[in-house]
């Protein structure tokens, strides 16, 4: 009888091992100049890793504010918009003054040449609290001047949604696109970086960011939050092991990669997706875009590569 019970327990364990949710995830991040995307693959046992195929790779989809719900979308605009204090979600109206939460220095003050600090914000006990989530479309702006808080913002398709909603009255001065170029300090991007740097200066004086890298961190935080929520549907939990693969341009210098790592570290900490270890992103592999493309081609096992020597 005891033997039968042991065999039954062993069979039950074997079945549970076969059907258990993935606990390991490989997540590839493509932070693009105009669009970004995330691909992933999950597996339950380490020995499965060696046998992963291209057909098992899935793409994160269902991004917020995507208008065509019946059509899958696998990339999202690399755009941000920081509403001014007191603005409605359409960027055109104001809340009553008693509902506003003041900034130390607002974007509007900076635009008008005023850089006056608000004593109310300094005495606000909530100003130093870290925001767990960026508020939804109907929430009141709640912006802290500390580097640990994420400002109230729109990202991805949410930016385009607000532009359409506000029609010609939308304030474009706080809409940011192509801010990936801030990491490329080459002469070829100098002209494109100039207006971005001016916008960053105003945002910094308003207390919304401290460095240009915060733009990337804020965007990645929202991207990682969405990825975390989507992967939760396929078994990803706070205890899951998440490994990141980051594709970067071949022309990037070491400084750009370090700034990108700093942005990812902040985004992972804020989003709760992935882990930090000793002040660095745990399980992060940075690969150049040409190398990633070549690795994908080799993985298909149908390609014939020719090496051309200089």
C-alpha positions as CSV (number, residue, x, y, z in Angstrom):
1,X,0.0,0.0,0.0
2,X,2.8,2.4,0.9
3,X,4.5,1.7,-2.5
4,X,1.3,2.5,-4.3
5,X,0.9,5.8,-2.5
6,X,4.5,6.7,-3.3
7,X,4.0,5.9,-7.0
8,X,0.9,8.0,-7.0
9,X,2.6,11.0,-5.4
10,X,5.5,10.7,-7.9
11,X,3.1,10.7,-10.8
12,X,1.3,13.8,-9.4
13,X,4.6,15.6,-9.0
14,X,5.6,14.7,-12.6
15,X,2.3,16.1,-13.9
16,X,2.6,19.3,-11.9
17,X,6.2,19.7,-13.3
18,X,4.8,19.4,-16.8
19,X,2.0,22.0,-16.4
20,X,3.7,24.5,-14.1
21,X,4.0,28.1,-15.3
22,X,7.3,29.4,-16.7
23,X,9.5,30.8,-13.9
24,X,12.4,32.0,-16.1
25,X,11.9,34.7,-18.7
26,X,14.3,36.1,-21.4
27,X,13.2,39.6,-22.3
28,X,14.7,41.5,-25.2
29,X,14.2,45.2,-25.2
30,X,14.4,47.3,-28.4
31,X,14.5,50.9,-27.3
32,X,14.1,52.7,-30.7
33,X,14.3,56.3,-31.8
34,X,10.7,56.4,-33.1
35,X,9.2,53.1,-31.8
36,X,10.1,50.5,-29.1
37,X,9.2,46.9,-28.6
38,X,9.7,44.0,-26.2
39,X,10.1,40.3,-27.1
40,X,10.2,37.4,-24.6
41,X,10.3,33.7,-24.1
42,X,9.5,31.8,-21.0
43,X,10.6,28.4,-19.8
44,X,10.2,26.2,-16.7
45,X,13.4,24.3,-16.4
46,X,17.0,25.3,-17.1
47,X,17.6,22.4,-19.5
48,X,14.9,23.9,-21.8
49,X,17.0,27.0,-22.4
50,X,19.3,25.1,-24.7
51,X,16.4,24.0,-26.9
52,X,14.6,27.3,-27.3
53,X,13.6,28.1,-30.9
54,X,12.7,31.2,-32.8
55,X,9.1,30.0,-33.0
56,X,8.7,30.2,-29.2
57,X,9.5,34.0,-29.1
58,X,6.5,36.1,-28.3
59,X,6.0,39.9,-28.6
60,X,4.4,42.2,-26.0
61,X,1.2,43.7,-27.3
62,X,-2.0,45.5,-26.3
63,X,-0.3,48.8,-25.5
64,X,-2.5,51.4,-23.7
65,X,-4.5,53.8,-26.0
66,X,-3.9,51.6,-29.1
67,X,-7.0,52.6,-31.2
68,X,-7.4,49.4,-33.2
69,X,-8.1,46.8,-30.5
70,X,-8.8,44.0,-33.0
71,X,-5.4,44.5,-34.7
72,X,-2.4,43.3,-32.7
73,X,0.4,45.9,-32.4
74,X,3.9,44.9,-31.4
75,X,5.6,48.3,-31.1
76,X,4.8,51.5,-29.3
77,X,5.9,55.1,-30.1
78,X,9.0,56.3,-28.2
79,X,7.2,59.4,-27.0
80,X,6.5,61.2,-23.7
81,X,4.4,64.1,-22.6
82,X,4.7,65.8,-19.2
83,X,1.5,67.8,-18.6
84,X,1.9,71.1,-16.9
85,X,0.6,71.5,-13.3
86,X,-3.2,71.9,-13.2
87,X,-3.8,70.7,-16.7
88,X,-6.6,68.4,-17.7
89,X,-5.7,65.2,-19.6
90,X,-6.3,67.0,-22.9
91,X,-3.6,69.5,-22.0
92,X,-5.8,72.5,-22.4
93,X,-7.7,73.2,-19.2
94,X,-7.0,73.6,-15.5
95,X,-8.2,72.1,-12.3
96,X,-9.5,74.4,-9.6
97,X,-6.6,75.8,-7.7
98,X,-7.5,74.0,-4.5
99,X,-7.1,70.6,-6.3
100,X,-3.7,71.3,-7.6
101,X,-0.5,70.0,-6.1
102,X,2.2,72.6,-6.6
103,X,5.6,72.0,-8.0
104,X,8.8,73.6,-6.6
105,X,9.2,75.3,-10.0
106,X,6.6,74.7,-12.7
107,X,7.3,74.4,-16.4
108,X,5.0,77.4,-17.0
109,X,7.1,79.5,-14.6
110,X,10.3,78.5,-16.4
111,X,8.7,79.3,-19.8
112,X,7.8,82.7,-18.5
113,X,11.2,83.4,-17.1
114,X,10.2,82.9,-13.5
115,X,12.1,80.4,-11.3
116,X,10.4,81.0,-8.0
117,X,10.2,78.1,-5.4
118,X,6.9,77.3,-3.8
119,X,7.0,77.0,-0.1
120,X,3.8,74.9,-0.2
121,X,5.6,72.1,-2.1
122,X,8.4,72.1,0.3
123,X,6.1,71.7,3.3
124,X,3.9,69.1,1.6
125,X,4.4,65.8,3.4
126,X,3.6,63.8,0.2
127,X,6.2,65.5,-1.9
128,X,9.0,63.1,-1.0
129,X,6.9,59.9,-1.4
130,X,7.7,57.6,-4.3
131,X,4.8,57.1,-6.8
132,X,3.9,53.4,-7.1
133,X,2.1,53.9,-10.4
134,X,1.7,56.7,-12.9
135,X,-1.9,57.9,-12.5
136,X,-4.5,57.1,-15.1
137,X,-6.0,59.6,-17.5
138,X,-8.5,61.0,-15.0
139,X,-6.1,61.4,-12.1
140,X,-4.8,64.7,-10.8
141,X,-1.2,65.5,-11.5
142,X,1.0,64.7,-8.5
143,X,4.6,65.5,-9.1
144,X,7.4,65.3,-6.7
145,X,10.6,67.3,-7.1
146,X,12.7,64.4,-5.7
147,X,14.6,62.1,-8.0
148,X,12.8,59.1,-6.5
149,X,9.4,60.0,-7.8
150,X,8.1,59.6,-11.4
151,X,6.2,62.6,-12.7
152,X,2.7,62.3,-14.0
153,X,3.0,61.7,-17.7
154,X,1.6,60.1,-20.9
155,X,3.7,57.7,-23.0
156,X,3.5,55.8,-26.2
157,X,0.1,55.9,-27.9
158,X,-1.3,57.9,-25.0
159,X,0.6,60.9,-26.3
160,X,-1.0,60.6,-29.7
161,X,-4.4,60.1,-28.1
162,X,-4.1,63.4,-26.3
163,X,-2.9,65.2,-29.4
164,X,-6.0,64.1,-31.2
165,X,-8.3,64.8,-28.3
166,X,-7.0,68.3,-27.8
167,X,-7.0,69.1,-31.5
168,X,-5.1,72.3,-32.3
169,X,-5.1,73.5,-28.6
170,X,-2.6,70.9,-27.5
171,X,0.6,72.3,-25.9
172,X,3.4,70.6,-27.9
173,X,6.2,72.2,-25.9
174,X,6.2,69.4,-23.4
175,X,5.9,66.5,-25.9
176,X,9.1,64.6,-26.4
177,X,10.1,62.3,-29.3
178,X,13.4,60.9,-30.6
179,X,15.0,61.4,-27.2
180,X,17.1,58.3,-27.8
181,X,19.3,60.7,-29.8
182,X,20.4,62.3,-26.5
183,X,22.7,59.3,-26.0
184,X,24.4,59.8,-29.3
185,X,26.8,62.8,-28.9
186,X,28.2,62.5,-32.4
187,X,28.2,65.5,-34.8
188,X,25.5,63.8,-37.0
189,X,22.9,64.1,-34.2
190,X,23.9,67.6,-33.0
191,X,21.1,69.4,-34.9
192,X,18.4,67.0,-33.8
193,X,19.6,67.1,-30.1
194,X,19.5,70.9,-29.8
195,X,15.7,71.3,-29.3
196,X,15.6,68.2,-27.1
197,X,18.3,69.7,-24.8
198,X,16.3,72.9,-24.5
199,X,13.2,71.0,-23.5
200,X,15.2,69.0,-21.0
201,X,16.5,72.3,-19.6
202,X,13.0,73.5,-18.9
203,X,11.9,70.1,-17.5
204,X,14.9,70.1,-15.2
205,X,14.2,73.6,-13.9
206,X,10.6,72.6,-13.3
207,X,11.8,69.7,-11.1
208,X,10.4,67.0,-13.5
209,X,13.8,65.5,-14.3
210,X,17.3,65.9,-13.0
211,X,19.3,64.6,-16.0
212,X,18.5,63.9,-19.6
213,X,18.7,60.2,-18.8
214,X,15.6,60.5,-16.7
215,X,13.5,60.8,-19.9
216,X,14.7,57.3,-20.9
217,X,14.2,56.0,-17.4
218,X,10.6,57.4,-17.2
219,X,9.7,55.9,-20.6
220,X,11.3,52.5,-19.8
221,X,9.5,52.4,-16.5
222,X,6.1,52.6,-18.3
223,X,7.2,50.1,-20.9
224,X,8.4,47.6,-18.2
225,X,5.2,48.1,-16.2
226,X,3.2,47.1,-19.2
227,X,5.5,44.2,-19.9
228,X,5.2,43.0,-16.4
229,X,1.4,43.0,-16.5
230,X,1.3,41.2,-19.8
231,X,3.8,38.5,-18.7
232,X,1.8,38.0,-15.5
233,X,-0.8,36.3,-17.8
234,X,1.7,33.6,-18.7
235,X,3.1,32.9,-15.3
236,X,5.5,35.7,-14.5
237,X,5.6,36.5,-10.8
238,X,7.7,38.7,-8.6
239,X,9.8,35.6,-7.9
240,X,10.4,34.8,-11.5
241,X,14.0,35.1,-12.9
242,X,14.0,37.8,-15.6
243,X,17.0,38.2,-17.9
244,X,17.3,41.2,-20.1
245,X,18.8,41.5,-23.6
246,X,19.3,45.1,-24.7
247,X,20.1,45.8,-28.4
248,X,22.1,49.0,-28.9
249,X,23.4,50.8,-32.0
250,X,26.8,49.7,-33.1
251,X,27.9,53.4,-33.2
252,X,27.2,53.9,-29.5
253,X,30.2,54.6,-27.3
254,X,30.8,53.2,-23.9
255,X,29.3,56.3,-22.3
256,X,26.0,55.9,-24.1
257,X,25.8,52.2,-22.9
258,X,26.5,53.2,-19.3
259,X,23.8,55.9,-19.4
260,X,21.4,53.4,-20.9
261,X,22.2,51.0,-18.1
262,X,21.6,53.7,-15.5
263,X,18.1,54.4,-17.1
264,X,17.3,50.7,-17.1
265,X,18.3,50.4,-13.5
266,X,16.0,53.2,-12.5
267,X,13.1,51.8,-14.6
268,X,13.5,48.3,-13.2
269,X,13.5,49.6,-9.6
270,X,10.4,51.7,-10.2
271,X,8.4,49.1,-12.2
272,X,9.3,46.1,-10.1
273,X,10.0,44.1,-13.2
274,X,13.4,42.4,-12.9
275,X,16.0,42.7,-10.1
276,X,18.9,44.8,-9.1
277,X,22.0,43.4,-7.5
278,X,24.8,45.4,-5.9
279,X,23.5,48.6,-7.7
280,X,23.4,47.0,-11.1
281,X,20.8,45.3,-13.3
282,X,20.9,41.6,-12.6
283,X,21.1,39.4,-15.7
284,X,21.6,42.1,-18.3
285,X,23.2,41.4,-21.6
286,X,24.0,44.3,-24.0
287,X,24.5,43.4,-27.6
288,X,25.0,45.6,-30.7
289,X,22.1,45.5,-33.2
290,X,24.2,44.0,-36.0
291,X,25.4,41.2,-33.7
292,X,21.8,40.5,-32.6
293,X,20.6,40.3,-36.2
294,X,23.5,37.9,-37.1
295,X,22.7,35.7,-34.1
296,X,19.0,35.6,-35.2
297,X,20.0,34.5,-38.7
298,X,22.3,31.8,-37.4
299,X,19.5,30.5,-35.1
300,X,17.3,29.8,-38.1
301,X,19.8,27.2,-39.3
302,X,19.0,28.0,-42.9
303,X,21.4,30.8,-43.5
304,X,24.8,30.7,-45.2
305,X,27.0,33.4,-43.9
306,X,30.0,34.8,-45.8
307,X,32.8,36.5,-43.9
308,X,34.4,39.3,-45.9
309,X,37.9,40.3,-44.7
310,X,39.1,43.9,-45.0
